C-alpha cells in the first residue's frame, strides 16, 4: 500500500515506515534510536541459538511479521521454547522468530491519529486476555484506569514513536504494559485498532469517529484541531466469549445478552453440535458483546454478566473433545 501511494502521490506514510512497522525487529531498532521504552528481543532460528544466549525465563516467542496474536507464546523453560519456536515458524515468512523478554503488568492499547506532524491521542484502552501460554485479547474497556500522570507520560511516548517511525497522515494502535519498571511499549502499527476498538468503542466512549477522520486525512481534507477532541466522556467495552474445549450440547436463551444494561450489539457464532476450539489467536474466537455505559465499573459489570450468561446457557461436552 505504501509503494502504491508513493507511485500515485497519494497521502500515506512512507515505504520505510511500512517496513519498520511490519517487522518487529526493525521496529525495536527504531524504538532504541528514538528513546522509546520497549521490550528487548533477539532473532532466533533454532533452539541451539536460544540456548547459547543464556536467556532468563519467562520469555515470549513470536513471529516478527504477523499480528492478531498468531504464534505469540509465553514460555517458562527450554522445552516450551522449542515447542513455541516450531509453532511460531508456521506464522512467519522469515527463517527465524523473535524471542522477547517477558514484561509483567496489565496490558493496554493507545488509539491515536497523526496529522500534519501532530500526534492526537484519542483514547486509552484496557485489555483483558486469555491465560498463558497464549495471550489473546478477550476484552477491551475504555477509558483505561490510568492516572493523569500516566496519561501525560504515554502521550509523550506516543509522540516519540511517531517521530522515530515517521507516523503522519495515519492512525496508530500501540500496545504497552505498565510494569514494575514503568511503562513499556510492546509494539505499534500505523493503523487503526481492530476488535471493534476503533470502529465502535472509541465512538461510543468519546463521540469521535476515527475512521471518518482518517478517510478525510487520506484524501487531503483539512481537519480542525477541535475535531480531535472528545464530544462526551462515557465508557465502552467489548467482551469476547471463552468456553471449555469440547462440543456444544445445548444453548439456552442466548438472546438474554441483548437485555444486559448498555448492550449495543452481540453475536454468538456456535450452534448445537459445533466444536468449541481453544482460543489461540484473535481469528478463532466465536462471539462477543459490546457495551456503552456512563462509567468504567458499570461497563465491567455488564461485560462480566455477559460472560456468566454464556457460561450458564451454553453447555459443552468436554469429554467429546476436538479430534
VONUTI-515589 format. One record per residue (C-alpha): residue number from 1; residue in one letter; x, y, z. Coordinates in steps of 0.2 Angstrom, whole numbers, plus 2048, in hexadecimal, padded with zeros to 3 digits. Example, Ala and Ser with C-alpha at 12.3 -4.5 7.8 and 13.67 -1.06 7.14 Angstrom:
    n  res    X    Y    Z
    1    A  83E  7EA  827
    2    S  844  7FB  824
***
This chain:
    n  res    X    Y    Z
    1    X  800  800  800
    2    X  80E  80C  804
    3    X  817  808  7F3
    4    X  806  80B  7EA
    5    X  803  81C  7F3
    6    X  815  821  7F0
    7    X  813  81E  7DD
    8    X  802  827  7DC
    9    X  807  835  7E7
   10    X  7F9  831  7F3
   11    X  7F9  837  806
   12    X  800  828  80F
   13    X  80F  823  81A
   14    X  820  81F  812
   15    X  826  80E  80C
   16    X  833  80F  81A
   17    X  826  811  827
   18    X  81D  802  820
   19    X  82C  7F7  821
   20    X  830  7FD  833
   21    X  81F  7FA  838
   22    X  81C  7E8  831
   23    X  82D  7E1  837
   24    X  82D  7E0  84A
   25    X  840  7E0  84B
   26    X  842  7F0  840
   27    X  835  7F8  84B
   28    X  83F  7F4  85B
   29    X  84F  7FC  852
   30    X  845  80C  84E
   31    X  83E  80C  860
   32    X  850  80B  867
   33    X  855  81A  85C
   34    X  846  824  861
   35    X  848  821  874
   36    X  837  817  875
   37    X  837  80B  884
   38    X  834  7FA  87C
   39    X  835  7E7  87F
   40    X  846  7E1  87A
   41    X  847  7D3  86D
   42    X  853  7C9  862
   43    X  850  7BE  852
   44    X  852  7AC  854
   45    X  852  79E  846
   46    X  854  78F  851
   47    X  854  789  863
   48    X  867  788  863
   49    X  868  79B  860
   50    X  85C  79E  86F
   51    X  866  792  87A
   52    X  877  79B  876
   53    X  870  7AC  87B
   54    X  86C  7A7  88D
   55    X  85A  7AF  88E
   56    X  851  7B2  89F
   57    X  840  7AB  8A0
   58    X  832  7AE  89C
   59    X  833  7B4  88A
   60    X  827  7B7  87C
   61    X  829  7AF  86B
   62    X  821  7B7  85C
   63    X  822  7B9  849
   64    X  82A  7C9  844
   65    X  81E  7CC  836
   66    X  80C  7C8  83B
   67    X  7FE  7CE  846
   68    X  7EE  7C9  84F
   69    X  7F8  7C0  85C
   70    X  7FC  7B2  850
   71    X  80A  7A8  856
   72    X  80D  7B3  865
   73    X  812  7A7  873
   74    X  817  7A9  885
   75    X  825  79D  88B
   76    X  82C  798  89C
   77    X  83A  78B  897
   78    X  844  785  888
   79    X  838  777  883
   80    X  82A  784  882
   81    X  835  78F  877
   82    X  839  781  86B
   83    X  827  77D  869
   84    X  822  790  867
   85    X  830  793  85A
   86    X  829  785  850
   87    X  817  78C  851
   88    X  81C  79E  84E
   89    X  826  799  83E
   90    X  815  794  837
   91    X  80F  7A6  838
   92    X  81E  7AF  830
   93    X  826  7B0  81E
   94    X  837  7B3  826
   95    X  844  7A6  82B
   96    X  844  7AB  83D
   97    X  839  7B1  84B
   98    X  83A  7BE  859
   99    X  83E  7B9  86B
  100    X  839  7C7  876
  101    X  83B  7CB  889
  102    X  82B  7C9  892
  103    X  824  7D9  899
  104    X  819  7D8  8A8
  105    X  809  7E2  8AC
  106    X  7F8  7E6  8A4
  107    X  7F7  7E9  892
  108    X  7F0  7F8  888
  109    X  7EE  7FF  877
  110    X  7EF  812  872
  111    X  7E4  818  864
  112    X  7EB  827  85A
  113    X  7EB  831  84A
  114    X  7FA  83A  843
  115    X  7F6  849  838
  116    X  802  857  832
  117    X  810  851  83D
  118    X  805  852  84C
  119    X  800  843  857
  120    X  7EE  842  85E
  121    X  7EC  835  86B
  122    X  7D9  832  86B
  123    X  7D6  823  877
  124    X  7DE  818  883
  125    X  7D8  805  883
  126    X  7DA  7F8  890
  127    X  7DC  7E6  88B
  128    X  7D6  7D6  892
  129    X  7DF  7C6  88B
  130    X  7DF  7B3  88C
  131    X  7EB  7AA  898
  132    X  7FC  7A5  892
  133    X  804  79E  888
  134    X  7F9  7A7  87B
  135    X  7F5  7B9  87E
  136    X  7E6  7BD  874
  137    X  7DB  7CC  877
  138    X  7CA  7C7  87F
  139    X  7C4  7D9  884
  140    X  7C7  7EB  881
  141    X  7C1  7F9  88D
  142    X  7C2  80C  88A
  143    X  7C8  817  892
  144    X  7D6  80D  89A
  145    X  7DA  80F  8AD
  146    X  7E9  81B  8AB
  147    X  7ED  82A  8B6
  148    X  7EF  83B  8AE
  149    X  802  839  8B0
  150    X  802  829  8A7
  151    X  7F8  830  899
  152    X  804  83F  897
  153    X  813  833  896
  154    X  80A  828  889
  155    X  806  836  87E
  156    X  819  83B  87F
  157    X  81D  829  87A
  158    X  811  828  86C
  159    X  819  839  865
  160    X  82A  831  866
  161    X  823  821  85C
  162    X  81C  82D  84F
  163    X  82D  835  84D
  164    X  837  826  84C
  165    X  82C  81C  840
  166    X  826  82C  836
  167    X  814  82A  83A
  168    X  80A  838  831
  169    X  7F9  838  827
  170    X  7F5  827  830
  171    X  7ED  820  83F
  172    X  7F7  815  84C
  173    X  7F3  807  858
  174    X  801  805  865
  175    X  801  7F7  872
  176    X  80A  7F9  882
  177    X  80B  7F3  894
  178    X  80D  7FC  8A5
  179    X  81A  7F1  8AD
  180    X  825  7F1  8BC
  181    X  831  7FB  8B2
  182    X  825  808  8AC
  183    X  81C  80A  89B
  184    X  823  7FE  88E
  185    X  81D  7FE  87C
  186    X  81B  7EC  874
  187    X  817  7F1  862
  188    X  80E  7FE  857
  189    X  807  7FF  846
  190    X  802  80E  83B
  191    X  7F0  808  83A
  192    X  7E0  809  843
  193    X  7DC  7FC  851
  194    X  7D2  7EC  84D
  195    X  7C6  7E3  859
  196    X  7B9  7F1  857
  197    X  7C5  7FC  861
  198    X  7C6  80A  853
  199    X  7B6  806  84A
  200    X  7AA  805  859
  201    X  7B2  808  86A
  202    X  7BA  819  867
  203    X  7AA  820  85F
  204    X  7A0  819  86E
  205    X  7AC  820  87B
  206    X  7B1  831  873
  207    X  7A5  835  865
  208    X  7B5  835  859
  209    X  7B3  82C  849
  210    X  7C5  827  846
  211    X  7C2  81E  835
  212    X  7B9  82E  82E
  213    X  7C8  839  833
  214    X  7D4  82D  82C
  215    X  7CB  82C  81B
  216    X  7CA  83F  81B
  217    X  7DD  840  81E
  218    X  7E0  833  811
  219    X  7D8  83E  803
  220    X  7E1  84E  809
  221    X  7D2  856  812
  222    X  7D6  863  81F
  223    X  7D1  85F  831
  224    X  7D0  86B  83F
  225    X  7D9  868  84F
  226    X  7C8  867  859
  227    X  7C2  858  84F
  228    X  7CF  84E  858
  229    X  7C7  852  869
  230    X  7BA  847  871
  231    X  7A8  84C  86F
  232    X  7A3  843  880
  233    X  7AB  838  88D
  234    X  7A3  827  88F
  235    X  7A9  815  891
  236    X  7A9  807  884
  237    X  7AE  7F5  883
  238    X  7AE  7E5  879
  239    X  7AF  7D3  881
  240    X  7B4  7C4  876
  241    X  7AD  7B4  87D
  242    X  7B8  7A5  882
  243    X  7B1  793  886
  244    X  7BA  783  88A
  245    X  7BF  778  87B
  246    X  7B3  76B  876
  247    X  7A2  76A  86C
  248    X  793  774  870
  249    X  784  76A  877
  250    X  777  778  879
  251    X  775  78B  878
  252    X  768  793  884
  253    X  760  7A4  881
  254    X  770  7AD  87A
  255    X  765  7BC  875
  256    X  767  7C1  888
  257    X  777  7C9  883
  258    X  76E  7D7  87A
  259    X  765  7DB  88B
  260    X  775  7DF  895
  261    X  776  7F2  899
  262    X  77F  7FB  88C
  263    X  780  7ED  87F
  264    X  782  7F5  86E
  265    X  785  7E5  864
  266    X  789  7D3  866
  267    X  78C  7C3  85C
  268    X  78F  7B0  860
  269    X  796  7A6  851
  270    X  794  794  858
  271    X  785  789  857
  272    X  780  778  85F
  273    X  78C  76B  859
  274    X  79A  777  855
  275    X  7AB  774  85B
  276    X  7B2  781  867
  277    X  7C5  784  864
  278    X  7D2  78B  86F
  279    X  7D5  79D  86C
  280    X  7E6  79F  866
  281    X  7E5  7AF  85B
  282    X  7D8  7BD  858
  283    X  7D3  7B3  848
  284    X  7CB  7A4  851
  285    X  7C0  7AD  85E
  286    X  7AD  7AA  85C
  287    X  7A3  7B8  864
  288    X  7A2  7C9  86C
  289    X  797  7D6  874
  290    X  79A  7E9  873
  291    X  795  7F5  881
  292    X  793  808  884
  293    X  790  80F  895
  294    X  793  81E  8A0
  295    X  7A2  817  8A9
  296    X  7B0  80A  8A9
  297    X  7A9  800  8B7
  298    X  798  7FE  8AF
  299    X  7A0  7F9  89F
  300    X  7AB  7EC  8A8
  301    X  79B  7E5  8B1
  302    X  792  7E4  8A1
  303    X  7A0  7DB  898
  304    X  7A2  7CE  8A7
  305    X  78F  7CB  8A6
  306    X  790  7C7  894
  307    X  79E  7BA  897
  308    X  794  7B2  8A5
  309    X  784  7B1  89A
  310    X  78E  7A8  88C
  311    X  796  79C  899
  312    X  785  798  8A1
  313    X  77B  796  891
  314    X  788  78E  885
  315    X  78B  77C  88B
  316    X  79B  774  884
  317    X  79F  761  884
  318    X  7B1  762  889
  319    X  7B3  74F  888
  320    X  7B0  750  875
  321    X  7BF  75B  872
  322    X  7C6  761  861
  323    X  7CE  753  856
***
